[in-house]
Amino acid sequence: NMWGDYMFSGCQFLDNITINGDVSSAASMFHSCGSLTEVHLSGNYGNGYYREYNEQYEQWYEYFGGCSFMFANCLMFNSDLSDVTFFGNCAYMFAGSTRFSQPLNLYYANNTSNLFQMMGHYESLPAGIFNAPVVLSNQGDCDMKSMFAGCSRFNQPITIPSNAFQYDNTNSEEYSVQNAYSAYMFADCARFNSPVTIENGVKYIPMLFASSNFNQPIVIPDSVKDVRNMFEYDNAFNSSVTIGNGVEMVDGMFMECEKFNSVVTFNDGITNLSGLFRSSYAYNQPTIIPDSVINISNMFASTNYNQSVTIGNGVQDMSNAFCYTNFNQPVNIPSNVTNCYNAFHSCYNFNCPVNIEGNSPNLASMFQDCSNFNSIVNISSASDCSYMFYDCTNFNQPIDITLLECNSLGYMFNNCVNLAQPVNINVNNCSNFVSIVYNTQVNEVNVSGNNLVLYGIGFNSNANFTLNGSNLNAYRVLNSSSYSSGGNASFIFAPECTNVEAAHMFDNYYWYNMPVIMDSVKFTNCSYMFNNCINFNQPIGTPDTLGDCSYMFFNCQNFNQPINITSATNCCNMFYKCTNFNQPIVIGDNVDTTWMLYNCTNFNTPITFGNNCRIWDPFEVSNFNSDIRIKGLNSNCSWLVYNCNSFGANIYIDWIGNNAALVNCISNNTNALQKSFHVTSEATDFMLNQYLVHAGSQVKPTYEALGDGNGYFNAGYNIYIYNNYIPA
């Protein structure tokens, strides 16, 4: 049970050694013995194992023997080792032994075995002339990563035994395959081109021939699950391959195999062909994909592929399947397909009809950058159509799409510069229409459906958009970040539209002045709808309901169109600084009218406030001089005609309640003209006692409601108190 680690390491003049029997561990046993030419060894080397108790840590430790670096840098060594069986870790066993070329028998009995670069480079030590038979026996799932790496003369048949590579030491991320036990086993073996037999039982062989010149027919048994990047950068490989039906991962199997163009046979039962020929630029064979296959994503990506393909009925994922290829063949997409993302992306030559039978597949970017594509596409169901025809510069087909529901249509026809057909889309539950016809010649877009988010739908478009449906959200339909551009699209809401959210629809698009038709539409929110649209002055029709209208036309300096706002629930700042606005106004009940017509310098039209409106400084316009009617007041009515210095018309309050507050209602009026204040109250005493208090020969309102700015009633006012409603 001798342990010989480092026994003769560095003995520069050592030669002709005889050791009979087993050596439990021989790591670095002859490392850097520069004069060693001959040894006489027999038995098993590196097969030791023992357990030792550590009193300090109070636990047992396991120790395994090995042969790593055993003959490393033995520059003269080339002795016969046929009577020796090597076990354990043999990493860098002959690294730098440039003259060694003798048969080896490698037997491994435990899962800690490691053949990592056994003949290969270590600290820039050359691999030498090794080209002798190697017998691998009962490998026990050992690590053979880069086993023959750099053995430029090695060219011997190899059999990988059944119990090798049974453990998956990679994960689902592609970058990790370089850590596989089989990775780079024959890397940089410039002459290696001998038969390799893979016994049934082997499971994981990713990158097995990566970066080699191997070119022999290969049969992959059914036991194998992982062949990812198996021939990656094998520039010589162009032989037949039979893939067993147990293979689950093939991504990049022939990646960058610049000569590969051979027939690949798929056994029945295989389910995953993802990335199989990715970047195999020469591959161009007709392909029949079995029904058992579920995934063909990236299968032909980045190749010159242009052959007929029959897609099996079991395929579900064909994302990126033909992207960046020369593909131009008719394709039928079976009903089980759920993912066509990027399927034909950048297939510049592609221009064939496509029939999509899939059940709500992801069609995002499906034909993106297919610059020659101009064929009819039948879509009956989709979960995502964003970027579907993006940059299809020749596309000009009629668009009539009906989908039960779809998450996104954003950028669908963006940059289809020749598209000049009407776009008709009927869809439900869609949350993205951004830039759908940007940079096209489309003049007409008809969108109908329920539960639609229309954000950015008209970005940089000059089309006429007709919108129809229920639960429509029209927030920022032009989606311009600069507010100085974003298109001149017009918008028509169909009369049947209900529950429309139009808040911020054109917020801050100060250049915008296109028709926006809203006849009979039921809006729930129009706040900030045209906020700061300085140039806007288009008729909007007569909506059924408006909902919240706060800031709706804020600073729309050119706006002067009729509008019925009786259905508005909030008019705060609604026409603030609409300097040209001068239209009759009738306001509904319970509405906040704070600063509603503030600084509307041209406004001088009779106005009616509904019951219980909050009225706070609604005008502050020096030129205003029209009748004001308040149907009922049981809340705040302060600064009603504050700074309306020309005001000399009548103020009618049809009814006043206990919670009314007339604080400074008509104070700060310098006009000496006669003004009449008409009030109806159910109790005359309430009016007299609450608001009008005698103070000597003058009348002083308790809250200065009718004051002259100094706290006293202006004698120029006439106060009319009624105990019933004012006659019409």
Disulfide bonds with the S-S distance in Angstrom:
none
